Amino acid sequence: MKSLADTTELLEITTSMLMGNQEPVTAQAGIALINQWILPLSESENTQPIAQQLHKLKGLLISDPTDSTGVTDQMKAIAAKVLQIAPDIGAEGEMPSLLSALATALRTGACSEQEQ
């Protein structure tokens, strides 16, 4: 499992990318980001469902042509799963707020994807 500092940094990078604070998210950038998340999320029973959802999202991003509706729906499903695990992380520290921000970013990114 990644260290807390590494996980926090990856959460911040992911949230920033999805909120459009960096360059626009491409399918390639999304796949690269997903690849960074899959292994650490696969290691914990609590986060395995998110890893499985990320595998599905990766498959949708790889497909040609890309299924925009499927990508949007999958991002919303992942946001919901992230919100489900946030309370399990505990009320202390910054992790619950980072997870909530990530869920918001996923929903925002899904809305942006629908508009394209």
Sequence and secondary structure as in RCSB ss.txt:
>XXXX:A:sequence
MKSLADTTELLEITTSMLMGNQEPVTAQAGIALINQWILPLSESENTQPIAQQLHKLKGLLISDPTDSTGVTDQM
KAIAAKVLQIAPDIGAEGEMPSLLSALATALRTGACSEQEQ
>XXXX:A:secstr
   HHHHHHHHHHHHHHHTTSSS   HHHHHHHHHHHHHHHHTSTTTHHHHHHHHHHHHHHHSSS  HHHHHHHH
HHHHHHHHHHHHHH SSSSHHHHHHHHHHHHHHHHHHHHH 
